[in-house]
């Protein structure tokens, strides 16, 4: 059976964008051989793409190590999109209120591929805090905000996403098996909010809730994080859960 050919699809552009997206926090620097291998390109083709991005100012090349890394110019491709999204403006009053009332760090995020992308974060006064800014990415399997989004998708979509995850262990408490992850999603859906207990960072606990659009489809998540020491305070987490469920209902 012949595959339908999409004559409007620009394959060379897609390859270039895929190459650009290889850069991430866990690997900020690439050499030519690594980039060619990662993108199933031969060396001359990969070299031309890297040369083009360098000439356009999206990358710089270290002539000593023969490696490439991104420049701040890439922010022009996406920063304005994040800043223009109505989700952040919609959630900001709740983020400020919960941060001020309970002194927890508040976050809002969206799902992009298999990662969570931070839209906004307001830090608490606690010493234990993640160093995240707008556009920062985190693996969804180890975050309450990631679980909160995926748990409220349909079951088939959950399974599809779970199949794509590598379940990298970030701490001894990180979920590292697909079945355990899917079970946790079911629990999250039943109670209405997600929890991660030191799965991303030792000493830090997080909770997250889904945020829905007008059609009832989950489009983002709202989360809080706080040191484990605060989890022991009587009534603290109950108050926090009440506030989160109120945001879920009204945001």
Phi and psi in degrees as GROMACS dihedral restraints (atoms count N, CA, C in turn):
[ dihedral_restraints ]
;  ai    aj    ak    al  type     phi  dphi    fc
    3     4     5     6     1   -75.3    20    10
    4     5     6     7     1   138.3    20    10
    6     7     8     9     1   -78.2    20    10
    7     8     9    10     1   142.3    20    10
    9    10    11    12     1   -70.1    20    10
   10    11    12    13     1   129.7    20    10
   12    13    14    15     1   -90.0    20    10
   13    14    15    16     1   125.1    20    10
   15    16    17    18     1   -90.2    20    10
   16    17    18    19     1    99.1    20    10
   18    19    20    21     1   -74.8    20    10
   19    20    21    22     1   -11.2    20    10
   21    22    23    24     1   -89.9    20    10
   22    23    24    25     1   -10.5    20    10
   24    25    26    27     1   -80.3    20    10
   25    26    27    28     1   125.5    20    10
   27    28    29    30     1   -95.0    20    10
   28    29    30    31     1    97.6    20    10
   30    31    32    33     1   -63.2    20    10
   31    32    33    34     1   -39.7    20    10
   33    34    35    36     1   -65.2    20    10
   34    35    36    37     1   -37.1    20    10
   36    37    38    39     1   -66.3    20    10
   37    38    39    40     1   -42.0    20    10
   39    40    41    42     1   -61.1    20    10
   40    41    42    43     1   -41.0    20    10
   42    43    44    45     1   -64.6    20    10
   43    44    45    46     1   -40.0    20    10
   45    46    47    48     1   -65.4    20    10
   46    47    48    49     1   -41.9    20    10
   48    49    50    51     1   -67.6    20    10
   49    50    51    52     1   -38.3    20    10
   51    52    53    54     1   -62.0    20    10
   52    53    54    55     1   -41.0    20    10
   54    55    56    57     1   -62.4    20    10
   55    56    57    58     1   -43.9    20    10
   57    58    59    60     1   -61.6    20    10
   58    59    60    61     1   -35.9    20    10
   60    61    62    63     1   -78.1    20    10
   61    62    63    64     1    -3.7    20    10
   63    64    65    66     1   -68.2    20    10
   64    65    66    67     1   -25.5    20    10
   66    67    68    69     1   -74.3    20    10
   67    68    69    70     1   129.0    20    10
   69    70    71    72     1  -153.4    20    10
   70    71    72    73     1   176.0    20    10
   72    73    74    75     1   -60.7    20    10
   73    74    75    76     1   -35.4    20    10
   75    76    77    78     1   -76.4    20    10
   76    77    78    79     1   -18.2    20    10
   78    79    80    81     1  -148.4    20    10
   79    80    81    82     1    94.0    20    10
   81    82    83    84     1   -90.2    20    10
   82    83    84    85     1   -14.8    20    10
   84    85    86    87     1  -127.3    20    10
   85    86    87    88     1   134.3    20    10
   87    88    89    90     1  -132.7    20    10
   88    89    90    91     1   147.7    20    10
   90    91    92    93     1  -102.2    20    10
   91    92    93    94     1   173.3    20    10
   93    94    95    96     1   -60.3    20    10
   94    95    96    97     1   -46.4    20    10
   96    97    98    99     1   -62.1    20    10
   97    98    99   100     1   -44.7    20    10
   99   100   101   102     1   -61.2    20    10
  100   101   102   103     1   -44.3    20    10
  102   103   104   105     1   -66.8    20    10
  103   104   105   106     1   -39.8    20    10
  105   106   107   108     1   -62.6    20    10
  106   107   108   109     1   -44.7    20    10
  108   109   110   111     1   -64.3    20    10
  109   110   111   112     1   -43.7    20    10
  111   112   113   114     1   -62.6    20    10
  112   113   114   115     1   -32.5    20    10
  114   115   116   117     1  -107.4    20    10
  115   116   117   118     1    11.9    20    10
  117   118   119   120     1    54.7    20    10
  118   119   120   121     1    42.6    20    10
  120   121   122   123     1  -112.3    20    10
  121   122   123   124     1   156.8    20    10
  123   124   125   126     1   -80.4    20    10
  124   125   126   127     1   165.9    20    10
  126   127   128   129     1   -62.5    20    10
  127   128   129   130     1   -43.5    20    10
  129   130   131   132     1   -60.6    20    10
  130   131   132   133     1   -39.9    20    10
  132   133   134   135     1   -66.2    20    10
  133   134   135   136     1   -48.3    20    10
  135   136   137   138     1   -59.7    20    10
  136   137   138   139     1   -39.3    20    10
  138   139   140   141     1   -61.4    20    10
  139   140   141   142     1   -41.0    20    10
  141   142   143   144     1   -65.7    20    10
  142   143   144   145     1   -41.4    20    10
  144   145   146   147     1   -63.0    20    10
  145   146   147   148     1   -47.1    20    10
  147   148   149   150     1   -64.1    20    10
  148   149   150   151     1   -39.1    20    10
  150   151   152   153     1   -62.7    20    10
  151   152   153   154     1   -42.6    20    10
  153   154   155   156     1   -63.4    20    10
  154   155   156   157     1   -47.7    20    10
  156   157   158   159     1   -63.8    20    10
  157   158   159   160     1   -34.4    20    10
  159   160   161   162     1   -67.6    20    10
  160   161   162   163     1   -44.2    20    10
  162   163   164   165     1   -62.6    20    10
  163   164   165   166     1   -33.1    20    10
  165   166   167   168     1   -81.4    20    10
  166   167   168   169     1    -8.1    20    10
  168   169   170   171     1    91.3    20    10
  169   170   171   172     1     7.2    20    10
  171   172   173   174     1   -85.3    20    10
  172   173   174   175     1   -16.2    20    10
  174   175   176   177     1  -136.7    20    10
  175   176   177   178     1   160.3    20    10
  177   178   179   180     1  -125.6    20    10
  178   179   180   181     1   149.1    20    10
  180   181   182   183     1  -112.9    20    10
  181   182   183   184     1   128.8    20    10
  183   184   185   186     1   -85.8    20    10
  184   185   186   187     1   110.6    20    10
  186   187   188   189     1   -69.1    20    10
  187   188   189   190     1   -21.1    20    10
  189   190   191   192     1   -76.9    20    10
  190   191   192   193     1   -49.1    20    10
  192   193   194   195     1   -93.3    20    10
  193   194   195   196     1    -9.9    20    10
  195   196   197   198     1    61.0    20    10
  196   197   198   199     1    37.9    20    10
  198   199   200   201     1  -116.5    20    10
  199   200   201   202     1   162.0    20    10
  201   202   203   204     1  -122.5    20    10
  202   203   204   205     1   146.9    20    10
  204   205   206   207     1  -147.1    20    10
  205   206   207   208     1   161.0    20    10
  207   208   209   210     1   -75.1    20    10
  208   209   210   211     1   157.5    20    10
  210   211   212   213     1  -110.7    20    10
  211   212   213   214     1   166.3    20    10
  213   214   215   216     1   -59.7    20    10
  214   215   216   217     1   -13.4    20    10
  216   217   218   219     1   -61.4    20    10
  217   218   219   220     1   -26.5    20    10
  219   220   221   222     1   -63.8    20    10
  220   221   222   223     1   -21.0    20    10
  222   223   224   225     1   -61.8    20    10
  223   224   225   226     1   -25.5    20    10
  225   226   227   228     1   -65.9    20    10
  226   227   228   229     1   -19.8    20    10
  228   229   230   231     1   -77.8    20    10
  229   230   231   232     1   -25.1    20    10
  231   232   233   234     1  -138.4    20    10
  232   233   234   235     1   -18.5    20    10
  234   235   236   237     1   -61.2    20    10
  235   236   237   238     1   -39.5    20    10
  237   238   239   240     1   -67.1    20    10
  238   239   240   241     1   -29.7    20    10
  240   241   242   243     1   -65.7    20    10
  241   242   243   244     1   -47.2    20    10
  243   244   245   246     1   -61.5    20    10
  244   245   246   247     1   -43.4    20    10
  246   247   248   249     1   -66.6    20    10
  247   248   249   250     1   -26.0    20    10
  249   250   251   252     1   -91.7    20    10
  250   251   252   253     1    -6.2    20    10
  252   253   254   255     1   -71.5    20    10
  253   254   255   256     1   131.9    20    10
  255   256   257   258     1   -70.7    20    10
  256   257   258   259     1   -18.5    20    10
  258   259   260   261     1   -58.2    20    10
  259   260   261   262     1   -46.5    20    10
  261   262   263   264     1   -61.4    20    10
  262   263   264   265     1   -45.2    20    10
  264   265   266   267     1   -64.3    20    10
  265   266   267   268     1   -35.6    20    10
  267   268   269   270     1   -67.1    20    10
  268   269   270   271     1   -36.9    20    10
  270   271   272   273     1   -92.3    20    10
  271   272   273   274     1   -16.9    20    10
  273   274   275   276     1   -55.9    20    10
  274   275   276   277     1   -43.7    20    10
  276   277   278   279     1   -59.7    20    10
  277   278   279   280     1   -38.8    20    10
  279   280   281   282     1   -68.9    20    10
  280   281   282   283     1   -39.5    20    10
  282   283   284   285     1   -61.5    20    10
  283   284   285   286     1   -45.8    20    10
  285   286   287   288     1   -65.1    20    10
  286   287   288   289     1   -43.4    20    10
  288   289   290   291     1   -64.3    20    10
  289   290   291   292     1   -46.8    20    10
  291   292   293   294     1   -68.9    20    10
  292   293   294   295     1   -38.3    20    10
  294   295   296   297     1   -62.2    20    10
  295   296   297   298     1   -44.4    20    10
  297   298   299   300     1   -72.1    20    10
  298   299   300   301     1   -37.6    20    10
  300   301   302   303     1   -77.1    20    10
  301   302   303   304     1   -37.0    20    10
  303   304   305   306     1  -117.1    20    10
  304   305   306   307     1    -2.9    20    10
  306   307   308   309     1    52.2    20    10
  307   308   309   310     1    53.6    20    10
  309   310   311   312     1  -120.3    20    10
  310   311   312   313     1   155.4    20    10
  312   313   314   315     1   -77.5    20    10
  313   314   315   316     1   132.5    20    10
  315   316   317   318     1  -113.5    20    10
  316   317   318   319     1   148.0    20    10
  318   319   320   321     1  -139.0    20    10
  319   320   321   322     1   154.3    20    10
  321   322   323   324     1  -135.6    20    10
  322   323   324   325     1   142.2    20    10
  324   325   326   327     1  -146.3    20    10
  325   326   327   328     1   164.3    20    10
  327   328   329   330     1  -125.9    20    10
  328   329   330   331     1   164.8    20    10
  330   331   332   333     1   -95.5    20    10
  331   332   333   334     1   130.9    20    10
  333   334   335   336     1  -135.7    20    10
  334   335   336   337     1   106.7    20    10
  336   337   338   339     1    66.4    20    10
  337   338   339   340     1  -124.5    20    10
  339   340   341   342     1  -106.3    20    10
  340   341   342   343     1    22.3    20    10
  342   343   344   345     1  -131.9    20    10
  343   344   345   346     1   158.9    20    10
  345   346   347   348     1   -96.7    20    10
  346   347   348   349     1   132.8    20    10
  348   349   350   351     1  -109.9    20    10
  349   350   351   352     1   123.8    20    10
  351   352   353   354     1   -74.3    20    10
  352   353   354   355     1   128.8    20    10
  354   355   356   357     1   -94.9    20    10
  355   356   357   358     1   -37.2    20    10
  357   358   359   360     1  -160.2    20    10
  358   359   360   361     1   146.9    20    10
  360   361   362   363     1  -146.0    20    10
  361   362   363   364     1   134.0    20    10
  363   364   365   366     1  -121.4    20    10
  364   365   366   367     1   116.0    20    10
  366   367   368   369     1   -76.6    20    10
  367   368   369   370     1   147.6    20    10
  369   370   371   372     1   -87.1    20    10
  370   371   372   373     1  -175.9    20    10
  372   373   374   375     1   -88.6    20    10
  373   374   375   376     1     0.1    20    10
  375   376   377   378     1   -70.4    20    10
  376   377   378   379     1   148.8    20    10
  378   379   380   381     1   -68.7    20    10
  379   380   381   382     1   -42.2    20    10
  381   382   383   384     1   -78.3    20    10
  382   383   384   385     1   109.6    20    10
  384   385   386   387     1  -151.3    20    10
  385   386   387   388     1   146.6    20    10
  387   388   389   390     1   -80.1    20    10
  388   389   390   391     1   141.8    20    10
  390   391   392   393     1   -89.7    20    10
  391   392   393   394     1    85.4    20    10
  393   394   395   396     1  -125.1    20    10
  394   395   396   397     1   146.7    20    10
  396   397   398   399     1  -130.9    20    10
  397   398   399   400     1   177.9    20    10
  399   400   401   402     1   -57.4    20    10
  400   401   402   403     1   128.5    20    10
  402   403   404   405     1    93.5    20    10
  403   404   405   406     1    -9.0    20    10
  405   406   407   408     1   -63.9    20    10
  406   407   408   409     1   148.8    20    10
  408   409   410   411     1  -118.7    20    10
  409   410   411   412     1   143.7    20    10
  411   412   413   414     1  -136.6    20    10
  412   413   414   415     1   149.8    20    10
  414   415   416   417     1   -68.5    20    10
  415   416   417   418     1   131.9    20    10
  417   418   419   420     1   -68.1    20    10
  418   419   420   421     1   -28.1    20    10
  420   421   422   423     1   -70.2    20    10
  421   422   423   424     1   -16.8    20    10
  423   424   425   426     1  -111.0    20    10
  424   425   426   427     1    12.4    20    10
  426   427   428   429     1  -125.7    20    10
  427   428   429   430     1   142.0    20    10
  429   430   431   432     1   -65.5    20    10
  430   431   432   433     1   -34.6    20    10
  432   433   434   435     1   -67.3    20    10
  433   434   435   436     1   -36.3    20    10
  435   436   437   438     1   -67.6    20    10
  436   437   438   439     1   -47.0    20    10
  438   439   440   441     1   -62.1    20    10
  439   440   441   442     1   -37.6    20    10
  441   442   443   444     1   -62.9    20    10
  442   443   444   445     1   -34.9    20    10
  444   445   446   447     1   -74.3    20    10
  445   446   447   448     1   -52.5    20    10
  447   448   449   450     1   -67.0    20    10
  448   449   450   451     1   -34.0    20    10
  450   451   452   453     1   -62.7    20    10
  451   452   453   454     1   -23.6    20    10
  453   454   455   456     1  -105.0    20    10
  454   455   456   457     1    16.9    20    10
  456   457   458   459     1   -90.3    20    10
  457   458   459   460     1   170.5    20    10
  459   460   461   462     1   -71.1    20    10
  460   461   462   463     1   160.4    20    10
  462   463   464   465     1   -59.5    20    10
  463   464   465   466     1   -41.7    20    10
  465   466   467   468     1   -64.0    20    10
  466   467   468   469     1   -37.0    20    10
  468   469   470   471     1   -68.7    20    10
  469   470   471   472     1   -38.2    20    10
  471   472   473   474     1   -58.5    20    10
  472   473   474   475     1   -47.1    20    10
  474   475   476   477     1   -63.8    20    10
  475   476   477   478     1   -39.3    20    10
  477   478   479   480     1   -62.4    20    10
  478   479   480   481     1   -43.5    20    10
  480   481   482   483     1   -67.1    20    10
  481   482   483   484     1   -43.1    20    10
  483   484   485   486     1   -59.8    20    10
  484   485   486   487     1   -35.7    20    10
  486   487   488   489     1   -64.7    20    10
  487   488   489   490     1   -25.6    20    10
  489   490   491   492     1   -90.1    20    10
  490   491   492   493     1   -11.7    20    10
  492   493   494   495     1   -81.8    20    10
  493   494   495   496     1   146.7    20    10
  495   496   497   498     1   -96.6    20    10
  496   497   498   499     1    -7.6    20    10
  498   499   500   501     1    50.9    20    10
  499   500   501   502     1    48.9    20    10
  501   502   503   504     1   -64.1    20    10
  502   503   504   505     1   127.8    20    10
  504   505   506   507     1   -75.7    20    10
  505   506   507   508     1   116.1    20    10
  507   508   509   510     1   -95.1    20    10
  508   509   510   511     1   -26.3    20    10
  510   511   512   513     1  -144.5    20    10
  511   512   513   514     1   171.9    20    10
  513   514   515   516     1   -63.0    20    10
  514   515   516   517     1   -14.3    20    10
  516   517   518   519     1   -98.9    20    10
  517   518   519   520     1    -3.2    20    10
  519   520   521   522     1   -66.0    20    10
  520   521   522   523     1   137.6    20    10
  522   523   524   525     1   -68.3    20    10
  523   524   525   526     1   127.2    20    10
  525   526   527   528     1  -124.0    20    10
  526   527   528   529     1     9.8    20    10
  528   529   530   531     1  -129.3    20    10
  529   530   531   532     1   141.3    20    10
  531   532   533   534     1   -59.4    20    10
  532   533   534   535     1   -46.4    20    10
  534   535   536   537     1   -63.6    20    10
  535   536   537   538     1   -40.0    20    10
  537   538   539   540     1   -65.1    20    10
  538   539   540   541     1   -37.7    20    10
  540   541   542   543     1   -64.5    20    10
  541   542   543   544     1   -45.7    20    10
  543   544   545   546     1   -65.1    20    10
  544   545   546   547     1   -36.2    20    10
  546   547   548   549     1   -63.9    20    10
  547   548   549   550     1   -40.7    20    10
  549   550   551   552     1   -65.7    20    10
  550   551   552   553     1   -36.0    20    10
  552   553   554   555     1   -63.3    20    10
  553   554   555   556     1   -39.2    20    10
  555   556   557   558     1   -64.2    20    10
  556   557   558   559     1   -43.1    20    10
  558   559   560   561     1   -63.0    20    10
  559   560   561   562     1   -39.8    20    10
  561   562   563   564     1   -61.5    20    10
  562   563   564   565     1   -44.6    20    10
  564   565   566   567     1   -65.1    20    10
  565   566   567   568     1   -39.4    20    10
  567   568   569   570     1   -66.4    20    10
  568   569   570   571     1   -41.1    20    10
  570   571   572   573     1   -88.4    20    10
  571   572   573   574     1   -16.3    20    10
  573   574   575   576     1    95.2    20    10
  574   575   576   577     1    -3.0    20    10
  576   577   578   579     1  -152.9    20    10
  577   578   579   580     1   158.0    20    10
  579   580   581   582     1  -103.9    20    10
  580   581   582   583     1   153.3    20    10
  582   583   584   585     1  -135.2    20    10
  583   584   585   586     1   137.8    20    10
  585   586   587   588     1  -127.0    20    10
  586   587   588   589     1   126.6    20    10
  588   589   590   591     1  -108.4    20    10
  589   590   591   592     1    90.2    20    10
  591   592   593   594     1    61.6    20    10
  592   593   594   595     1    28.4    20    10
  594   595   596   597     1   -81.5    20    10
  595   596   597   598     1   -25.9    20    10
  597   598   599   600     1  -100.5    20    10
  598   599   600   601     1   -41.3    20    10
  600   601   602   603     1  -143.1    20    10
  601   602   603   604     1   131.1    20    10
  603   604   605   606     1   -64.2    20    10
  604   605   606   607     1   133.3    20    10
  606   607   608   609     1    93.0    20    10
  607   608   609   610     1    -2.4    20    10
  609   610   611   612     1  -124.3    20    10
  610   611   612   613     1   132.2    20    10
  612   613   614   615     1  -115.9    20    10
  613   614   615   616     1   144.6    20    10
  615   616   617   618     1  -135.1    20    10
  616   617   618   619     1   152.6    20    10
  618   619   620   621     1  -131.1    20    10
  619   620   621   622     1   150.3    20    10
  621   622   623   624     1  -147.6    20    10
  622   623   624   625     1   153.2    20    10
  624   625   626   627     1  -130.6    20    10
  625   626   627   628     1   153.4    20    10
  627   628   629   630     1   -79.3    20    10
  628   629   630   631     1   151.1    20    10
  630   631   632   633     1  -119.4    20    10
  631   632   633   634     1   127.3    20    10
  633   634   635   636     1  -105.1    20    10
  634   635   636   637     1   152.8    20    10
  636   637   638   639     1   -86.9    20    10
  637   638   639   640     1  -174.9    20    10
  639   640   641   642     1   -67.3    20    10
  640   641   642   643     1   -16.1    20    10
  642   643   644   645     1   -94.3    20    10
  643   644   645   646     1     3.4    20    10
  645   646   647   648     1    81.7    20    10
  646   647   648   649     1    15.1    20    10
  648   649   650   651     1   -99.1    20    10
  649   650   651   652     1   133.3    20    10
  651   652   653   654     1   -66.3    20    10
  652   653   654   655     1   131.0    20    10
  654   655   656   657     1  -125.8    20    10
  655   656   657   658     1   -11.9    20    10
  657   658   659   660     1  -165.7    20    10
  658   659   660   661     1  -177.0    20    10
  660   661   662   663     1  -142.4    20    10
  661   662   663   664     1   155.6    20    10
  663   664   665   666     1  -122.1    20    10
  664   665   666   667     1   129.5    20    10
  666   667   668   669     1  -137.5    20    10
  667   668   669   670     1   163.5    20    10
  669   670   671   672     1  -133.6    20    10
  670   671   672   673     1   149.7    20    10
  672   673   674   675     1  -137.0    20    10
  673   674   675   676     1   150.3    20    10
  675   676   677   678     1  -162.3    20    10
  676   677   678   679     1   157.0    20    10
  678   679   680   681     1   -66.6    20    10
  679   680   681   682     1   151.2    20    10
  681   682   683   684     1   -59.0    20    10
  682   683   684   685     1   -29.0    20    10
  684   685   686   687     1   -60.5    20    10
  685   686   687   688     1   -32.8    20    10
  687   688   689   690     1   -75.9    20    10
  688   689   690   691     1   -24.3    20    10
  690   691   692   693     1   -64.4    20    10
  691   692   693   694     1   -20.6    20    10
  693   694   695   696     1   -83.5    20    10
  694   695   696   697     1   -11.1    20    10
  696   697   698   699     1   -72.0    20    10
  697   698   699   700     1   129.9    20    10
  699   700   701   702     1   -60.1    20    10
  700   701   702   703     1   127.0    20    10
  702   703   704   705     1    81.3    20    10
  703   704   705   706     1    -9.8    20    10
  705   706   707   708     1   -62.6    20    10
  706   707   708   709     1   -52.7    20    10
  708   709   710   711     1   -68.8    20    10
  709   710   711   712     1   -32.0    20    10
  711   712   713   714     1   -62.7    20    10
  712   713   714   715     1   -41.8    20    10
  714   715   716   717     1   -64.8    20    10
  715   716   717   718     1   -39.6    20    10
  717   718   719   720     1   -65.9    20    10
  718   719   720   721     1   -43.1    20    10
  720   721   722   723     1   -62.6    20    10
  721   722   723   724     1   -42.3    20    10
  723   724   725   726     1   -59.8    20    10
  724   725   726   727     1   -41.9    20    10
  726   727   728   729     1   -67.5    20    10
  727   728   729   730     1   -41.2    20    10
  729   730   731   732     1   -63.7    20    10
  730   731   732   733     1   -44.4    20    10
  732   733   734   735     1   -66.2    20    10
  733   734   735   736     1   -28.7    20    10
  735   736   737   738     1   -68.3    20    10
  736   737   738   739     1   -40.2    20    10
  738   739   740   741     1   -64.5    20    10
  739   740   741   742     1   -43.5    20    10
  741   742   743   744     1   -57.6    20    10
  742   743   744   745     1   -37.2    20    10
  744   745   746   747     1   -77.9    20    10
  745   746   747   748     1   -36.2    20    10
  747   748   749   750     1  -109.6    20    10
  748   749   750   751     1   -17.8    20    10
